[in-house]
C-alpha cells in the first residue's frame, strides 16, 4: 500500500504546485490590470484594423483558433497621436473596423492601450479563469495528498 500512497501524494503535489502557479499568475494579472486601470487616461479613439492572433489548440484534434486584437488610433490628452495594437483581444472581436470606441491608455507608455468599453478586452476574464483553474487544481492536489497520507497512516 505504500507505493499507492506515494503515487497519490506525488500526483497531489504536482496538481497543488500547478494550481499554486495558476493562482499566482491570476493574482499577478489582476494586480497588473488594476494598476493599469488606476493610472489609465480615457480618450475617444478609432478601431483602424483588427488582427487575428492565431494559436493551435488540441481539443478533439487540431483546431485553428485565435483572438481578434484591435489596432487603435487615438490622441493622448496632451495631443500626441498614437496608433497601437491593443493589449487584449477577444472572441468575438471587441469592436469592428471603423468603430469609434473609448480607449484606456497608460500616460507614461501610450502604446499600452485597450478598448475601454468591453470587460472581455480588459484582462479580467484571463485573471478570473486563472484563479478559478488554479484554485480547483490546488484543492484537487491537496485532496490527493490528504488521501495519500491517510492511506499511508492506515497501512
JOTAUR-V155420 format. One record per residue. N is the residue number from 1. RES is the residue in one small letter. SS is DSSP state (H for helix, E for strand, L for the rest). Layout:
BEGIN
n = {N;N}
res = {RES;RES}
ss = {SS;SS}
END
This chain:
BEGIN
n = {1;2;3;4;5;6;7;8;9;10;11;12;13;14;15;16;17;18;19;20;21;22;23;24;25;26;27;28;29;30;31;32;33;34;35;36;37;38;39;40;41;42;43;44;45;46;47;48;49;50;51;52;53;54;55;56;57;58;59;60;61;62;63;64;65;66;67;68;69;70;71;72;73;74;75;76;77;78;79;80;81;82;83;84;85;86;87;88;89;90;91;92;93;94;95;96;97;98;99;100;101;102;103;104;105;106;107;108;109;110;111;112;113;114;115;116;117;118;119;120;121;122;123;124;125;126;127;128;129;130;131;132;133;134;135;136;137;138;139;140;141;142;143;144;145;146;147;148;149;150;151;152;153;154;155}
res = {x;x;x;x;x;x;x;x;x;x;x;x;x;x;x;x;x;x;x;x;x;x;x;x;x;x;x;x;x;x;x;x;x;x;x;x;x;x;x;x;x;x;x;x;x;x;x;x;x;x;x;x;x;x;x;x;x;x;x;x;x;x;x;x;x;x;x;x;x;x;x;x;x;x;x;x;x;x;x;x;x;x;x;x;x;x;x;x;x;x;x;x;x;x;x;x;x;x;x;x;x;x;x;x;x;x;x;x;x;x;x;x;x;x;x;x;x;x;x;x;x;x;x;x;x;x;x;x;x;x;x;x;x;x;x;x;x;x;x;x;x;x;x;x;x;x;x;x;x;x;x;x;x;x;x}
ss = {L;H;H;H;H;H;H;H;H;H;H;H;H;H;H;H;H;H;H;H;H;H;H;H;H;H;H;H;H;H;H;H;H;H;H;H;H;H;H;E;E;E;E;E;E;E;E;E;E;E;E;E;E;E;E;E;E;E;L;L;L;E;E;E;E;E;E;E;E;E;E;E;E;E;E;L;L;L;L;L;E;E;E;E;E;L;L;L;L;E;L;L;L;L;L;L;L;L;L;E;E;E;E;E;E;E;L;L;E;E;E;E;E;E;E;L;L;L;H;H;H;L;L;H;H;H;H;H;H;H;H;H;H;H;H;H;H;H;H;H;H;H;H;H;H;H;H;H;H;H;H;H;H;H;L}
END
